[in-house]
Amino acid sequence: MAVATKEFAEKGYSGARVDEIAAHTNTSKRMIYYYFEDKEGLFVAVLEEAYRRIRQIEATLDLAHLEPEEAIRALVGFTFDYQNANEDFIRLVMVENIHQGVHLARSRAIQDLNVSIIDTLRDIYDRGVKAGTFREGIDEIDLHMTISALCFFNVSNRATFSQIFKRNMEAPDMLANRRETVIDTVIRYLRN
């Protein structure tokens, strides 16, 4: 899976070659097709594993014991850090968006894998509304999309922003500042 992830993240779905993946593993192209049926099946498995990994780590954050604002801060900070540390995840999602989500449509697991983050956000948000900390009327999927967008953009557009504005967007001080900006933006969006 690690080799396939790298191949798809670096070369996209169209450019990735199962021959190359097989050549860098202790298996054959035939065995890959035996387990995954075809290249698309392998790509779907790679996407599912990428989402499974982030959701498994999110589940260990133990956010239910934090006050709502602190829970959101922790979740947004985690998302920012995870995406910065896992550029392949961002690239895989970008590749799948280029392909209009057709491969994820084939997945039987992808929706179930992502229910947990929506449930977590719903719980935190509902607690925040009940406490009077968060305003009413925010949809948890919209909230998830907002968090994802702010964190995702930092990785997906880091190369172009570095060139355009002549700033090293990967420098520790730049990342720390951007991380706090993203957290602050989400908190201000939620506050009552």
N, C-alpha and C positions, 0 to 999 in steps of 0.2 A: 504493500500500500504506500509506503514512504517513497519508493521509486516512482510509482505511478503518479502520486501527488506532485512530485517535483516535475515530472515530464509534462503533465497537464497544466500546471501553474506556469511553467516557463514557456511552453510552446502553444498553449491553448488547446482546445479540443481538436480543431482541424489540423494543427501542426504536430500534435503528439503522435507517436508511433508505437504500437504494441510491440513491434520487433525490438525497438530500443529498450522498452521496459523489460522485456524478457532477457535481453542481452546483459542487463545490469542486475539481474536477480539469479537465483539458483533454480530457474524454471524455464519452461519453453512457452512459446506463443500458443501452442496447442493446449497446454495446461491452463494458461490464463483464460482461453476461450472455454475450456471445460468448466471452470468455476464461475466465469462472468458472462458467458454466452458470446459476447462481442465487445468491441471497443466501447460502445455506449454503456453496456452493462458495467464495465470496469469504471468508467467515468462516474456513473451514478453511485457506485460503491465508494469511490473516492469522495464525492460530495457528501454522502451520508456520513462517512467517517469524520469528515471535517466538521460537520455540524454536531455530530455526537460528541466529539472531543470538547468543543466549547461548552456545550450544554452540561456535560458531566462535571466540568470544573465549576461552572456557575452554581451547580447544585451543592457544592461544598462551601459556598460563601456564608451560609448560615445567616441570611439577611432578616429572617423573621424575628430575631431577638434585638434588632437595632431599631431605633426610632426611624420613622419613615424617611425623613430627610437624610439621615446618615446612611440608611439602607440604599437610597438612590445614589448618593455620593459613592458608596462602595461599589455598587453595580456599574455605574458609568465609568469609574476609575478602572475597574477590572476590564471592562469592555475595551476601553482605550488601550490599556497595557497589553491585553491579549492580542488585539489586532495589530498593534505595532510589532509585537514579538513574533507574529505568525503571518507574515506577508503572503505566504502561499494561500492562506485562507481567503484573503482579500482577492487575490488573483483568480482563484477558482470561482468565487462568486461573480467576479467581473466577466469571466469567460462564459459562465452560465447565463448571465444577463445578455451578453452579445448573442447568444443562441435562443433568446426569448423564453428561457426557462423550460425548454422542451425536454431536457434530460431529467430535470427534477419531476416533471409530470409523470415520468415513468417510475419514479420511486414510490414504494409502498410505505416507507418508513419516515419520509421527510417531515410530514405534518406532525406525526406523533413526536418526533424528536424536538420539534420547536414549540410544542404546547407548554412545556415547562417554563420557558422564559415569559410567556404571556401570563401564565398563572402567577408567577412570582411578581411580575409588574402589577397585576391586578390586586394582589394582596397588599403590596406596599402602598399602592395608590389609594386603595380603599381605606387603609389605616390612616393615611395622611389626610384624606378628606374628613374622616370621622374625627380626627384630632383637630381639624380646622387649619392644618398646615398647608394643605394643597387645595386648590380651587376645584370645583366640580366641573364636569363636562368634558373630561379628557378621555379619549378612547385608548385603551392599553396597547392596541396594535399601532396606533399613531405615535404613542409614546415610544414604543420599541423602535419604530421606524426613525424617529427623531434621534434617538440615542445612536442607533446604527449609522445613520447618515453622517452625524458629526464625527464619529470615531473612524468610520470607513474612509471618508474623504481625506483625512490626515495621512492615510497610507496610500490610497489610490492616486492621489494627486501630488504626492510629496516631491516626485522628480520634476514635474513641470513647475510647481511653485518655487522649488529651489533654484531652477534656472531663470524663471521670470523675475523673481525678486532678489536674486543673488544672496540667498540665505540658506544655510545648511539646515533644512527642516528636520534632519535626524539628530542634530546636536542635542545633548542632554538638556540644556537650558531651554531650547526651543520646544522640545517635547514636554517638559515640565510645565511651561507656560501654556502651551496649547491644551494640555490635559486639564489644567485648572479652568481654562476658558470654556471647554466643553462641559465640564461638571457644572460650572456656574450658569451656563446657558440653560441647561436642563432644569436646574433648581429654579431659576427665575421663571421659566415656562410653567412650572408646576405650582409655584407659591400662590397662596390665596391673596 
